Amino acid sequence: MVTMSSVLAVSVVALGMVLTPGPNMMYLVSRSITQGRRAGLVSLAGVALGFLVYLTATNLGLSVLFVAVPELYQVIKLAGAAYLGWLAFKTLRPGGASVFETRELAADSPRRLFTMGLLTNLFNPKAAVLYLSLIPQFIRPDAGHVVAQGFLLGGVQLAVSMAVNLAIILAAGTIAVFLGRRPGWLRVQRWVMGSVLGLIAVKLATDRGRPVPV
């Protein structure tokens, strides 16, 4: 079945991705600060459903397409690496913004919060990169049924993402105040997150792995 090395690798990748500023984190932090923790939690439920949609679609359909057309897999992988590299550049460049530098937002209903969390994740390039390019690289055909491996590794990513985002929602206000009063820590946050994202982009661009059949 899934090896411990694959679980650890996916955990590290998922941690690096979730700690890097992106649409999901920006939306969750903004809602948590301006509308409260409950709003952040409702939004997080929508984000979780978005991850489940990606996970299911990837394991039950897209993997077959990538095996049939491996060139498409390579294109998506390189596109994902380019996007991650650009995101790292924007984070590291002078004047790059922190995810905790939020703006005021009008209050939304729970239904809209959930829907916006879902749509934010479905249209989040980072989520697509995770399930289409990164996680498949840790699936080993000789370790058992690859679809089961895909769901298990996707579950690991989902657990890491939800745990980190939950912690961020609960502490968003405190973190925003802390970083707002300490510009030095704000720069450290950007450099750490940008560097992790850049390393993932390099790994993705230089990897020679190919999609595995279901």
C-alpha positions in Angstrom: 0.0 0.0 0.0 1.2 3.6 0.5 4.7 3.8 1.8 5.6 5.9 4.8 8.1 7.9 2.7 5.3 8.9 0.3 3.1 9.9 3.2 5.9 12.1 4.7 6.7 13.6 1.3 3.1 14.5 0.6 2.8 16.0 4.1 5.9 18.2 3.5 4.6 19.3 0.1 1.1 20.0 1.5 2.5 21.9 4.4 4.7 24.1 2.1 1.7 24.8 -0.2 -0.8 25.6 2.5 1.7 28.0 4.3 2.3 29.9 1.1 -0.1 32.8 0.5 -2.7 32.0 -2.1 -6.4 32.5 -2.8 -7.6 30.1 -0.1 -5.6 31.6 2.7 -6.3 35.1 1.7 -10.0 34.5 1.6 -10.1 32.6 4.9 -7.9 35.1 6.8 -10.0 38.1 5.4 -13.2 36.5 6.5 -11.9 35.4 9.9 -10.6 38.9 10.7 -13.6 40.9 9.3 -16.5 38.6 10.1 -15.3 36.3 12.9 -14.1 32.8 13.4 -17.4 31.2 12.6 -17.4 32.8 9.2 -13.9 31.5 8.7 -15.0 27.9 9.6 -18.0 28.0 7.2 -15.7 29.2 4.5 -13.2 26.4 5.3 -16.0 23.8 4.8 -16.4 25.1 1.3 -12.7 24.9 0.7 -12.6 21.3 1.9 -15.4 20.3 -0.5 -13.3 21.9 -3.3 -10.4 19.7 -2.4 -12.6 16.6 -2.4 -13.9 17.5 -5.9 -10.3 17.7 -7.2 -9.3 14.5 -5.4 -12.2 12.5 -6.8 -11.9 13.9 -10.4 -8.1 13.3 -10.4 -8.3 9.7 -9.2 -11.3 8.5 -11.1 -10.8 10.2 -14.5 -7.9 12.5 -15.2 -5.2 9.9 -14.4 -6.6 7.7 -17.3 -6.3 10.7 -19.7 -2.7 11.4 -18.6 -1.7 7.8 -19.2 -3.2 7.9 -22.7 -1.7 11.3 -23.5 1.5 11.6 -21.4 2.4 14.8 -23.2 -0.6 16.5 -21.6 0.7 15.5 -18.2 4.1 17.0 -18.9 2.5 20.3 -20.1 0.4 20.6 -17.0 3.4 19.8 -14.8 5.5 22.4 -16.4 2.7 24.9 -16.3 2.3 24.2 -12.6 6.0 24.7 -12.0 5.9 28.0 -13.8 2.9 29.2 -11.8 4.6 28.2 -8.5 7.7 30.0 -9.6 5.8 33.1 -10.4 4.0 32.9 -7.0 7.3 32.6 -5.2 8.7 35.6 -7.1 5.7 37.7 -6.2 6.1 36.7 -2.6 9.9 37.3 -2.4 10.1 40.5 -4.5 10.6 43.8 -2.6 7.2 45.2 -1.5 5.5 41.8 -1.8 2.4 41.6 0.3 1.6 39.4 3.2 -1.6 37.4 3.4 -2.3 39.0 6.7 -2.5 42.5 5.2 -6.2 42.2 4.6 -8.9 44.7 3.6 -12.3 45.2 5.1 -15.1 43.1 3.5 -18.9 43.3 3.8 -20.5 40.6 5.9 -21.8 37.5 3.9 -24.4 34.9 4.8 -23.3 31.4 5.8 -24.5 30.0 2.4 -22.5 32.6 0.5 -19.4 32.0 2.7 -19.6 28.3 2.0 -20.1 28.8 -1.8 -17.3 31.4 -2.0 -15.0 29.1 -0.1 -15.8 26.3 -2.6 -15.4 28.4 -5.7 -12.2 30.0 -4.4 -10.7 26.6 -4.1 -12.1 25.2 -7.4 -10.5 28.1 -9.3 -7.3 28.0 -7.2 -4.3 27.1 -9.4 -2.5 25.8 -6.3 -5.2 23.1 -5.8 -4.9 22.1 -9.4 -1.2 21.8 -9.2 -1.4 19.7 -6.0 -3.7 17.1 -7.5 -2.7 17.1 -11.1 1.1 17.4 -10.8 2.5 16.9 -7.3 0.6 14.1 -5.5 0.7 11.7 -8.5 4.5 11.8 -8.4 4.4 9.9 -5.0 2.2 7.1 -6.2 4.2 3.8 -6.7 2.6 1.2 -9.0 4.4 -1.6 -7.2 2.9 -0.5 -3.9 -0.7 -1.6 -4.6 -3.8 -0.2 -6.3 -2.8 3.3 -7.5 -6.4 4.7 -7.2 -6.4 3.7 -3.5 -3.0 5.3 -3.1 -4.2 8.5 -4.8 -7.2 8.7 -2.4 -5.0 8.0 0.7 -2.3 10.5 -0.3 -5.0 13.0 -1.1 -6.5 12.4 2.3 -3.1 13.2 3.9 -2.9 16.5 1.9 -6.5 17.3 2.9 -5.8 16.6 6.6 -2.7 18.8 6.6 -4.4 21.6 4.8 -7.5 21.6 7.0 -5.4 21.5 10.2 -3.2 24.4 9.2 -6.1 26.5 7.9 -8.1 25.8 11.0 -5.2 27.0 13.1 -4.8 30.1 10.9 -8.6 30.9 11.2 -8.5 30.6 15.0 -5.4 32.8 15.3 -5.9 35.2 12.3 -6.7 38.3 14.3 -3.8 37.8 16.7 -1.3 37.0 13.9 -2.4 40.1 11.9 -1.9 42.4 14.9 1.5 40.7 15.8 2.9 41.0 12.3 1.5 44.5 11.8 3.5 45.7 14.8 6.7 43.8 13.7 7.7 44.5 10.1 10.7 42.3 10.5 8.7 39.3 11.2 6.4 40.1 8.2 9.5 39.9 6.0 10.6 36.6 7.5 7.2 35.2 6.9 7.3 36.2 3.2 10.8 34.9 2.7 10.2 31.5 4.3 7.0 31.0 2.3 8.4 32.2 -0.9 11.5 30.0 -0.6 9.5 26.9 0.1 7.3 27.6 -2.9 10.3 28.2 -5.1 11.9 24.9 -4.1 8.7 23.0 -4.9 8.7 24.7 -8.3 12.2 23.6 -9.1 11.5 20.0 -7.9 8.4 19.9 -10.1 10.2 21.3 -13.2 13.2 19.0 -13.0 11.3 15.8 -12.1 11.2 13.2 -14.9 8.4 11.1 -13.5 5.5 10.0 -15.7 1.8 9.4 -14.9 1.0 5.9 -13.7 -1.9 3.8 -15.0 -4.9 3.0 -12.9 
